[in-house]
Amino acid sequence: MAKKSDPNSKPIAENRQARYHYAIQDDLEAGIVLMGSEVKSLRVGQSNIAESYASVENGELWLINSYIAAYKEAGVFGHEERRHRKLLVSKRELARLWAAIGREGMTLVPLAMYFNDKGRVKLKLGIAKGKKIADKRETEAKRDWNRQKQRLLKQHS
């Protein structure tokens, strides 16, 4: 019998350009504090994290400039679409992130937002360093070469 896919564990939003613009050093999973109307809007799949970033302010981790569309059935009890949202990490992880950001050029980039098995919204953060144009070209050349290599292997087998 085919196994049903869990409707709770599904991706909500993905930052596909993050790996192109940044060299991801490490990643971690963080919880996020949301309002009810935001969760309902996320279940419908109306969000974008491509232009957002995470920052440590006053000893807390915040997700800045993420977009969650307004849930129209919420009416006047809705939420602000681009508000700062608090991220939940342990004190040890927060200290590690603070140290990583303190290094030159490091930043926290959201990679993906998803529902875990328990139906809670999680955010995958990457500790990243911005790539220069030459690095982006090198990455693209490697990717093209790997594609070409796979095609050649497929043709000869």
C-alpha positions in Angstrom: 0.0 0.0 0.0 1.3 3.4 -0.9 2.3 5.6 2.0 0.4 8.9 2.3 2.5 12.0 2.4 2.1 14.0 5.6 0.4 17.3 4.8 2.2 19.0 7.7 5.8 18.3 6.5 5.9 20.3 3.4 8.0 23.2 2.2 6.5 26.6 2.4 9.1 28.9 0.9 12.6 28.4 -0.4 15.4 30.9 -1.1 16.8 29.5 -4.3 19.2 32.4 -5.0 20.9 32.1 -1.6 23.4 29.4 -2.7 24.2 31.5 -5.8 24.9 34.8 -4.0 26.4 33.3 -0.8 28.9 30.6 0.2 27.0 28.7 2.9 29.4 27.7 5.7 26.9 26.1 8.1 23.2 25.8 8.7 20.7 25.4 11.6 17.0 25.0 12.2 15.1 27.7 14.1 11.6 28.1 15.3 9.6 31.2 14.5 7.0 33.1 16.5 3.9 33.6 14.4 0.3 34.9 14.8 -2.6 32.6 13.9 -3.4 34.4 10.7 0.2 34.1 9.6 0.1 30.3 10.1 -3.2 30.0 8.1 -1.6 32.1 5.3 1.4 29.9 5.3 -0.7 26.7 5.0 -2.2 28.3 1.8 1.4 28.8 0.7 1.6 32.6 0.4 5.1 33.6 1.5 8.5 34.8 0.3 11.8 34.7 2.1 14.0 35.6 -0.9 14.7 39.2 0.2 14.9 38.5 3.9 17.8 38.1 6.4 18.2 37.3 10.1 19.9 39.6 12.6 20.8 39.5 16.3 19.3 42.6 18.1 19.2 43.1 21.8 20.2 39.5 22.5 17.5 38.0 20.4 17.4 36.6 16.8 15.0 38.3 14.4 13.8 37.5 10.8 13.7 40.8 8.9 11.9 41.6 5.7 10.1 38.3 5.2 6.8 38.4 3.5 3.7 36.5 4.6 0.6 37.5 2.7 -2.4 38.8 4.6 -5.1 36.2 5.4 -8.2 37.8 4.2 -10.6 35.7 6.3 -8.9 37.1 9.4 -10.4 40.6 8.7 -9.3 43.2 11.2 -7.5 40.6 13.3 -4.9 40.0 10.7 -1.1 40.7 10.7 1.4 43.0 9.2 2.9 41.4 6.0 6.5 42.5 6.5 6.9 42.7 10.3 10.0 41.6 12.2 9.5 38.0 13.4 11.3 36.6 16.4 13.3 33.4 15.8 13.7 30.7 18.5 17.1 29.2 19.1 19.0 28.1 22.2 21.3 30.4 24.0 24.3 28.4 22.9 23.3 28.6 19.2 22.6 32.3 19.6 26.1 32.9 21.0 27.6 30.9 18.1 25.6 32.9 15.6 26.7 36.2 17.3 30.4 35.1 17.0 29.9 34.1 13.3 28.3 37.4 12.4 31.1 39.2 14.2 33.6 37.8 11.7 34.0 39.9 8.6 31.5 39.4 5.8 29.4 36.7 7.5 25.6 37.0 7.5 22.5 34.9 8.4 20.5 34.0 5.3 17.2 32.1 5.4 17.4 29.1 3.1 14.0 27.4 3.5 10.7 27.7 5.6 8.7 24.5 6.1 6.3 22.7 8.4 8.0 19.9 10.4 6.4 16.5 11.3 4.5 18.1 14.3 3.0 20.8 12.1 5.2 23.6 13.4 6.8 26.2 11.2 10.6 26.0 11.1 13.2 28.1 9.3 16.5 26.8 8.0 19.2 29.5 8.4 22.5 29.5 6.7 25.7 31.2 8.1 27.0 32.6 4.9 29.7 34.8 3.3 28.9 36.8 0.2 30.4 35.6 -3.0 32.3 37.9 -5.4 31.6 37.9 -9.1 34.6 35.6 -9.8 33.4 33.1 -7.3 29.9 33.1 -8.8 31.5 32.4 -12.3 33.6 29.6 -10.9 30.5 28.0 -9.2 28.6 28.3 -12.5 31.5 26.8 -14.5 31.7 23.8 -12.1 27.9 23.2 -12.3 28.0 23.3 -16.1 31.0 20.9 -16.2 29.2 18.5 -13.9 26.1 18.6 -16.2 28.2 18.0 -19.2 30.1 15.2 -17.5 26.8 13.5 -16.6 25.5 13.8 -20.2 28.8 12.2 -21.5 28.6 9.3 -19.0 24.9 8.8 -19.9 25.7 8.7 -23.7 28.6 6.2 -23.3 26.8 3.7 -21.0 
